[in-house]
Amino acid sequence: MAQVPNSGTEDSSNAGSSPESANTEAWTAYGRHHLQRGTPLAEVVRIDWGPGGTGPDTSILGDLEGRRVLDLGCGPARHAAHLARDHGVLVDAVDSSPTQIERARTRYAQLPGLNMFLADAVDHLHTAAPYDVIYSVHSVPYIDPHRLLPALATGLKPGGRLCFTVLHTNSHGDGPSTALAPRRETLRLADGGELTVQMWVLTPELWEDLLVQYGLRVESITVLDAPEEDNHASYRLVQVRRPVRVTSRPRTTRPPVPRAALGVGIILSGPDGVLLGRHRRDTAELPGGSVEPGESLAEAVVRELAEETGLTALPADVQLLGTLIDHVGGVVRITVAAVVTTWRGTPADQPGERVTDWRWWPLDSLPSGLFECNAQVLTAWCPDLPIDHPPAHFTPFADTPTAAAQ
């Protein structure tokens, strides 16, 4: 998907289709157009990060020898073929357009080291083993960031590298938006026809905020302008790392209300990892909260779980791990770590709650920005987790289960 869009109109709808399905339809029509014309695929000798082949060379991807590499939104797979052919790299190439993949397979089916997949990018990331390197040339803006970025975060190995380009200004000079919504852009065909796509054309600051939200660290953002003076097209090359260790975010130094110095942090562990939500302050959090007057710790766990996620459990389903004691702003804070062993329902956002977007996170792909006391709860449960947080005194209850024992 390397065509430069050249007109923009703010609009998040497209003939009743979702933005992503509209994009797949457009790129399928684009591939069909070139199949019917018999358009030859010119080989590339470098990755064309920016318009007119601008941008750095392949070295920004790091040492690729023996690495698992993914070309996301590969189109006809010319860049993936370049890495496989000229650098001996084993590359997976994925695209959701059947006609683009047909073009790629027609040309490169026998090329050693290149595997091509017709699949939704997020679905592929959820099923494939994590990659050392993921790169994408102009394709990331065609997928909802809130769907793609968490999949990229879990699809990278700890320490893995992500490099991708995003449209910043189209050829008519329409710049990026601070609103997290797609807009219409037009692709021009060789015979003068046009196709409409939906793209998330966002400011670099918004892209960085989103990447950080999902636990990735931005290392650099490079400006890539079209070389022609009358062409306003400009892209941004974003270089990202998945941190080797997960970071935590501190609690507020404001003193708690009298009853809120004792809280519970709730671990639900399933086949897809542990359950985490996103607080409006942008921390990743376990279910949990304060113990209400008159209730037991197990009753507080059951109530908080239902209030925040809609899941139901019984006090008998709660295993209390122990107490974590630290202090913030001179006030002693006590958090009781708990594991819920059995629950009913599907986690969902609850009206009026400050934590939403509940999802399962694999233990080897936890997001950065964990709420500090929740990070302490997780390492009390599973001490080998690579999470950085201030220390807390953990006193386990007798016969406390750990992650390894479950």
C-alpha positions, -999 to 999 in steps of 0.1 A, spaced: 0 0 0 25 26 -11 3 49 -32 4 85 -20 -32 98 -13 -37 132 -29 -69 147 -15 -85 148 19 -120 154 32 -130 150 68 -155 122 69 -156 90 90 -182 72 69 -180 55 35 -212 43 18 -222 25 50 -190 4 53 -167 5 82 -135 24 75 -113 -7 75 -136 -28 53 -139 2 29 -101 2 27 -99 -35 20 -124 -31 -8 -105 -1 -22 -72 -19 -22 -88 -50 -37 -101 -29 -65 -67 -13 -68 -50 -47 -71 -76 -59 -96 -70 -28 -117 -33 -37 -120 -39 -74 -126 -62 -65 -155 -37 -40 -169 -8 -65 -165 12 -38 -147 47 -51 -142 62 -51 -107 94 -32 -108 119 -46 -83 131 -23 -55 167 -21 -42 158 -3 -10 127 2 12 108 33 -1 99 48 33 89 81 19 75 96 -13 99 94 -42 121 68 -24 131 92 4 142 80 38 170 59 53 182 25 42 174 -9 56 199 -5 85 172 11 106 156 -23 110 188 -35 129 206 -68 125 181 -90 107 202 -122 106 182 -150 122 153 -127 131 116 -131 127 105 -102 104 70 -91 94 60 -68 65 26 -55 76 3 -43 48 28 -57 22 7 -50 -10 25 -68 -38 54 -76 -14 82 -58 -33 99 -47 -1 96 -81 16 110 -97 -16 139 -72 -15 148 -83 20 145 -120 12 163 -118 -21 191 -92 -14 196 -96 23 187 -133 29 161 -124 55 132 -147 64 102 -125 60 64 -129 66 43 -106 45 6 -100 53 -21 -81 35 -59 -81 37 -64 -75 -1 -67 -107 -21 -58 -91 -53 -26 -75 -39 -16 -109 -24 -24 -125 -58 0 -100 -75 26 -109 -48 22 -146 -52 22 -145 -90 56 -128 -89 73 -142 -57 57 -175 -50 91 -193 -56 113 -168 -37 131 -185 -8 126 -169 26 93 -151 17 60 -163 32 29 -144 21 -4 -144 41 -38 -132 30 -52 -120 64 -63 -91 85 -32 -77 101 -46 -78 137 -58 -114 132 -24 -124 120 -6 -107 149 -29 -125 173 -21 -160 159 15 -157 148 45 -161 171 60 -127 182 84 -110 158 118 -95 164 111 -68 137 79 -54 123 79 -28 95 51 -12 75 54 11 45 24 35 45 -1 9 57 -6 16 94 -30 46 89 -55 23 72 -63 4 104 -80 18 136 -51 25 160 -70 13 190 -73 -21 172 -38 -23 156 -15 -8 182 -22 -33 211 -18 -61 186 16 -47 175 26 -44 212 19 -81 218 31 -91 184 66 -78 191 91 -97 213 105 -77 243 132 -54 229 117 -58 194 118 -30 168 88 -15 150 93 9 120 64 24 101 55 54 80 23 74 83 8 101 60 13 135 75 3 159 47 -13 148 14 -3 161 -20 -29 189 -18 -14 201 15 -41 188 39 -23 183 72 -28 159 101 -56 159 126 -56 160 164 -89 141 164 -87 103 165 -110 97 135 -104 85 99 -109 108 70 -114 103 33 -84 102 10 -84 95 -28 -61 71 -47 -57 78 -83 -54 49 -108 -32 49 -139 -62 53 -163 -74 84 -144 -99 66 -122 -102 72 -85 -107 51 -53 -117 64 -19 -100 51 13 -104 60 49 -71 69 68 -62 79 103 -40 110 95 -29 120 129 -3 144 143 30 129 154 22 139 190 -11 119 189 7 89 173 33 90 201 6 92 228 -12 62 214 20 41 211 30 49 247 -6 41 258 -1 6 245 33 1 261 56 10 232 85 35 233 91 59 205 127 64 197 125 88 168 101 104 143 117 115 109 102 139 84 100 125 48 89 151 23 83 146 -14 113 157 -34 92 177 -60 87 213 -51 50 213 -62 42 181 -43 31 187 -7 30 150 2 49 144 35 52 113 56 66 106 91 88 76 97 83 63 133 109 41 150 96 23 180 108 -3 206 89 -26 228 106 -22 262 123 -52 276 108 -44 310 73 -30 318 71 3 336 46 14 362 30 48 369 29 63 404 -1 69 425 -13 104 433 3 120 463 -31 133 475 -41 116 507 -69 91 504 -103 95 520 -103 77 554 -117 44 541 -96 42 510 -62 34 525 -71 -3 522 -77 -17 487 -78 -49 468 -61 -57 435 -77 -85 416 -60 -109 392 -80 -129 367 -57 -152 348 -70 -171 317 -57 -188 285 -51 -153 269 -33 -137 299 -44 -114 327 -73 -90 326 -64 -53 324 -84 -21 317 -75 14 308 -81 42 334 -91 76 322 -57 88 335 -42 64 310 -29 38 334 -33 1 327 -51 -14 357 -63 -46 372 -99 -47 386 -99 -35 421 -107 -7 445 -113 3 481 -128 -19 508 -162 -6 519 -171 -4 556 -186 -37 569 -174 -60 541 -148 -87 541 -119 -87 518 -134 -114 496 -167 -95 495 -148 -64 484 -132 -84 456 -165 -98 444 -182 -64 445 -154 -45 427 -151 -71 400 -188 -68 393 -189 -30 394 -159 -26 371 -161 -55 346 -196 -69 349 -181 -103 359 -197 -122 387 -180 -144 413 -186 -158 448 -165 -151 479 -155 -188 477 -139 -181 443 -115 -156 458 -80 -166 470 -62 -139 490 -25 -138 484 -12 -114 510 -8 -77 519 14 -51 502 24 -21 523 40 10 510 34 47 515 26 77 493 28 113 505 35 101 540 4 80 542 6 42 546 -12 24 519 -23 -13 521 -33 -33 491 -44 -69 494 -36 -90 463 -62 -115 453 -68 -141 426 -103 -150 414 -103 -186 403 -137 -189 388 -160 -162 373 -190 -159 351 -197 -136 322 -176 -116 297 -156 -85 308 -173 -53 295 -172 -16 302 -196 -5 329 -215 28 330 -199 54 352 -167 35 358 -133 52 353 -116 20 340 -127 7 306 -114 -11 275 -110 -45 294 -89 -70 275 -66 -100 281 -29 -94 281 -3 -122 278 22 -122 307 51 -117 282 34 -87 266 21 -66 295 16 -29 286 38 -2 302 22 24 324 7 -1 349 -9 14 379 19 13 406 1 -8 432 -12 -32 405 23 -37 393 32 -46 429 3 -70 430 13 -88 398 50 -92 409 38 -105 443 18 -132 423 45 -138 397 79 -126 409 96 -132 376 75 -107 357 98 -80 342 79 -50 358 97 -20 373 80 -4 403 88 10 437 93 -16 463 65 -26 487 65 -50 517 47 -81 508 35 -104 535 19 -136 520 -10 -154 537 -4 -190 545 -5 -215 516 -7 -186 491 -9 -198 454 15 -183 429 12 -179 391 36 -208 387 15 -231 408 -17 -224 389 
